[in-house]
Amino acid sequence: MDLEQRTIDAETITPYFEEYFGHKPTVISASPGRVNLIGEHTDYNNGFVLPMALENVNVVAVAPSPTGKHRWIGSLGDETIELSTEEASSAGDPFWSNYVRGVICMLKRRGVEVPPVDMLVDSNVPRGGGLSSSAAFEVSVCTALAAICGVEISPTDRALIGQATEHEFVGVPCGIMDQFISANGKKDHALMLDCKDLSYSYIPMTDPAVSVLVIDSAVKHSLADGGYAARRKNCEDACAILGVPSLREATLDMLEENKEKLGDLCYRRARHVVGENLRVAAFAKALAEKDWEAAGIAMRGSHASLKDDFEVSCAEVDTLVNLSYHIPSAESVYGARMTGGGFGGCIVALVKSEDVEKVAQEMLEGYREALGIETTYLVTRPGEGARILYRA
């Protein structure tokens, strides 16, 4: 299994904090990664998404720093950084520190001055796998710093702070979905979010007969590399040609009527987004009715569109999805698709619970035979959103 199965909580992180800093943390927060069940690249187009929080979390332990400077340690001692209060709110090196610097800057803009803190970060959310390890990091940092500053910041505002950090400090023009589900996740529920007005509803996922299987392609991606921004620009160009404020307002008929004006690239990018919004609605209805066959149809359609129209899949991810059709236990897989921004990462599948371990092993074996790649998987239930684990 392995997809970061190491236990991580207040009890496991506290001894490390004491070892590195010589005193106890005063606040420990946790925020989950997420797996998006359906609705990819629709969030920054004011569309619909349907993610669920993972049980895997990013944990941040903090306490006032006795040195008068910020001291941050990433990944249990992998890297230590010391900064003045002025330096802590501007971008800099090492790159991972910008996830913290950005949050401090966004809090400052809201009138919240973060005092020098000692901070230790740990996580069992896989990095670069499309499971939103960065959003979990931002939201957990914001949750911890708000607590140590004694201010109340709503889950939605914490999500917006995380998104602004991505935009200004990390260089990824992401939508709101990842941070939103990390902040607002609910145990045993998926969340359907309208990215236009941030209204949302929870959909129960309590049927024990169906499990969520996540398989890592072992191809790591970075959305800061430019492919993500290019797709967003394609969508903005399509909107300008169609004369709509976002692709949320576009229809499939509208795309067909303006196919020549759009050109092949913008047409296909827009067709994915408009079609994906329809698939999210179909999936949400299927989930509420426990119609797993219909949910699977929507997932398979989503992957085909991401592969062919939006072109954010890759050979390794496609191999995993194709295996779900051909393994001996394929009848136990309702549907599978890439999840996350793309260019690698994970796939997500809905699988009959009684066969989920067998399906996982067959998928891993088939992947090894096809590409020679050893990989890992995770069977998960919807987890809880951001929360405080400990407060002195």
N, C-alpha and C positions, 0 to 999 in steps of 0.2 A: 504494500500500500504506500506508505512513506510520505506522500505529498505533505511534508512537514507535520508529522503526527506527534511531535514532541509537545508535552504538556507545558502550558505557559499560563501563569496566573500571578496573583500577588505574592503567594508563598514562594514561588520559584524565583521571582525577580528580586525580592528584598535582600537575600543574602549577597547577591552580586552587587547591588547598590551599596550596601554597607562595606563590602570589600574594596570597591573602587573609591568611594568618597569618605569613608570613615564615620558616617552617620546614617540615620534611617530616613527613608523617604516619608514625606508628609501626605502625598497624593499619588495614587496609582490608578491609571485609567486604562480601558481597553476598548478598541474599536475593531469591528470585523472586516475582513475582505468580503468580496461578493462574487457570486456567479450570476451572470445575466442569463435568464432562461430564454428570453427572446426580446428583440427590440434593439438592434445594433446600429449605431451611427444615426439613430433617430433623435437622440437627446439634444444635440446642438442644432437640430432642425425643428425644434419646438414640437417634437412628436411624442410618442408613447414608448415606455420601456417597462419591462417586467422582470426585475432582478429579485434575488433573495440574498440575505446576509449569510455568510458562512459561519461555522463554528470556530474557524481559525481566526486569530486576532493579532493585532499589533498592540503591545502593552508598553506604556510609558510611565516610568516612576520619576517623580520630581520632588525637590525640596529646595528651600532657599539656600543659596550658595554663601558660605562664610567668607569667600575670597573677594567678593565684590565683582566677580566676573562670571559669565556663563561658562559652565563646563558640561559638555555634552559627550556622551559615549554611545556610539552606535553598535548594534549587533553584539552586545555583551563583550565589549572590549576590543572589537575589531579596529576601531578608530576612535581617537579622542580629539576633541577640539575645544579650545579655550578662546573666548571672545569677550570684548567689552560690550557694554549695553548698546553703544552706538553701532558697533559692527554687527550685532545680532539681528538687526532689522534691515540689513542690506544684503544683497546677493553676494556669494563668494564661494570659496573652496573649503572643504571638499564638497562635491556636488550634492551628496545626500543631505548636507546641512541646510540646503535651501528649502527643504520641506519644513524645517523648523523656523528658519529666518522669515520665510514668507508668512507663516501664521503669526509670528510676533509683529511683523509689519502691519498685517491686516487688523490685528487687535488694537494696535496703536492708533490706526485710523479711526477706530470706533471709540477712542478715548480710554483704552485700557493699556496702562503701562505695565509691562511685564518686568518684574525685578530680576536680578541675576539669579539663575537657578542651576542646580546640579540636575542633570537629566540622564537617565539610562533608558535605552530603547531595546526592546526585544520583540520578536515576531515569529509566528509560525504560519504566516500567510506567504506562500511561495512568491518570489520576486520574478518579474518578467514573464509570468505565466498567464497574464490576462485576468487575474483574480483581484485586481485593484489593491495591491500591496501599498501603493503610494497614497491612495485615498484613505486607507485604514491608518496609515502613518499620520497624515495631516489631521484627520478627525480626532485621533487619540491624543495628539499633541495639543490641539485646541481644547479638548475636553479637560485635560490635565491642567493646562495653563489658566483656563477660566476658573477652575476650582481653586488653584493656589492664589489667584488674584481676588477671589471672593465675589465673582460676578456671575450672573446667570445669563447664559447664551443659549438660545433655543437650538434644537437639533438642526432645523433648517438653516439658521444663520451659521452654525458650525460648518454645514455643508458648503455654504456660499463662501466662507472664508477659505476652505480647502480648495474650492474651484479657483478662486482668485489667486491663490498661491501657485497652482499649476500654471495659470496663464502668465503671471508676472515673474515668477521666480524659477519655474522649471522649464517653461517654454513649450508647454503642451496646451493648445486651445481646446481643451476638453469641454464636454457638456457637464451637466450637473449630476447625472445618474450615480456615478460611483461614490461620490461623497454623500449623496442623499441617502442611499440605502445603508451606507456605513453608519450614518448618524441616526437613521430612523428605522432600522431593521426591527422585526418582531419575531420572536421565536415561533416556529411552526407555521409561519406565514410567508408567502411571497408578497411583493409590493408592486402595485401597478401605479406608475407615476405619469402624470401629464406634465411634460417638461415646459409647456407654454406658461402655465400658471402655478406650477408646483403643487397642484391638488393631487391627492393620492388616496388609494384604498388598499386594504389588506385582503388577501385571498388565502383562506386556510389551505395548508398542505399537510394534512394530518392522516391521509390515507396510508396505512402501513403496507399496503400492497405494492406501492410504487416508491422507488428510491431515485435520488439524484446521484448520478455517477459522473465524476470529473476526471478526465485523463489528460495528463500533460504530454504535449508533443515533444518536449525536451528541446524545443526551439525557442530561445529567449528573444524577446522583442523589446524595443524602446520606442515609445510613441513620440519621443522628442527627435527622432531621426528624420522626420519630414513627411513620411507617407501619410500620416494622420492629418497633418495640416493641409496637404495637397488635396485630400478628399473633401475636407471642409470647404476649401476654396472652390472646388468643382460644384458643390451644392450652392454656394453663394452665387456663382456665375449662372447656374440654372435659374435661381430665383430672379436674378436681374433680367434674364431673357423672358421669363414667364410673367414678370410684373407682379410677383407676390412677395410678401414680407418674409415668408419662410416656406419650406416645402410642406409644412403642415397644411397650408392652404391649397396645395396643388392636388389634382386628381389624375387618375390614369388617363381619362379622356383628354384632359388638358395636355398631358405629355404627348399623346398621339397626335393631337392637332398641331403641336409645335415641334414635332420630331426633327424636321429639317433645320429649323432655327437653332435648336439646342445642339445639334451635332451629335455624333455617336457617343462621345465620352460623357457629356453632361446629361444626355438622355438616359443612359444606363445608370449613372449615379443617382439621378432623380427617381428613376423607376424603382431602384432598390428601396429608397427611403419611403416613397409613397406606398409601395407594396408591403413593406415591413410594418408600417402602421396598421395596415389591415390585418396582417398576420398576428400582431400583438393582440388586437381585439378578439380574433378567433381563438387564440391560445388562452386568453383570460376566461372566455366563455367556457372553453373545454375544461380548464382547471376547476372552475366553480362547479361544473357538472360532473367532474371526475370522468370525463370522456377522454381517456388517455390516447386512444387512436387518433382522434381529431387533434389533440395537442401535438402528437408526433408528426402529423402531416404538416402542421405549421412550422415546426422546428426544421424539418427536412427542406421545406421551401425556403426558409430563411437562409440556410447554409448555401443552397444553390445560388441564391441571389447575391450573397456576400462573396461567393467565389467568382461568379461570372459577370455580374453587373458592377459590384463595388470593388472587386479585385483586391480584397484584403486578406484572403486566405493564403495558404502556401501548400506545397506538395505534401509535406508531412501531416499537416492538419487534415487535408483532403483524404489522405490514406486512412487516417483513423476513422473519419466519418464513413468512408466507403466500407471499411471493415464491419461497421455496424449492420450493413446489409448482408454480409456474406459469412460471418462466423457461424459455427454450428448452432449457436443459441440466438440467432438473429431475430427469431420470432418473439423473444423476450425483451427486445429493444423497441420501444414505441417510437423514438425519434432521437436524432443526434445532430449537433451543429457546433461550429466554432463559437467560442464565447470570448468577449473582450474586444479590444480595438483591432486585433488582427495581427498579421505579419508574424505568426507563431502563436505560442501560448497553448491554451487548453481547449478541449471540446467538452461539451456537457451533453448528457444523455438521460432520458427518462427510461427506467428499466424496471421490470418486474422484480420486486424485492427478493422473492424466493430464488431468483437466478442471478442476482447482481454480482456476486463474487465469481460465479462461473463466467459470466459475460466479461467481467474485467480481465480475468486471466486469459480468456480466448483473444480479447482485443490486444493485450500486451504481447501474447505469443505471435499473433498475426503481424503486429507492428515490427517485432523483432525479425521475423522471417522476411518481411517485405523490404525493410530499410536498414536492418542491422542495428536498430536503436533500442536500448534498454530504457524503460521509462516507468513512471509511477502513476498511481491513481488515488482517488479519494471518494468515499461514499459519505454523503453529508445530509444532514437535515437543516432546514432554515434556522439560523442562529439569531441571537439577540443583537440589537444595535449598540451604539456607543454607551458606555456607562462607567461610573466610578467604582473601582474594585476595593479601594481602601482610602480612608481619609483620617489623618491623625486627629 
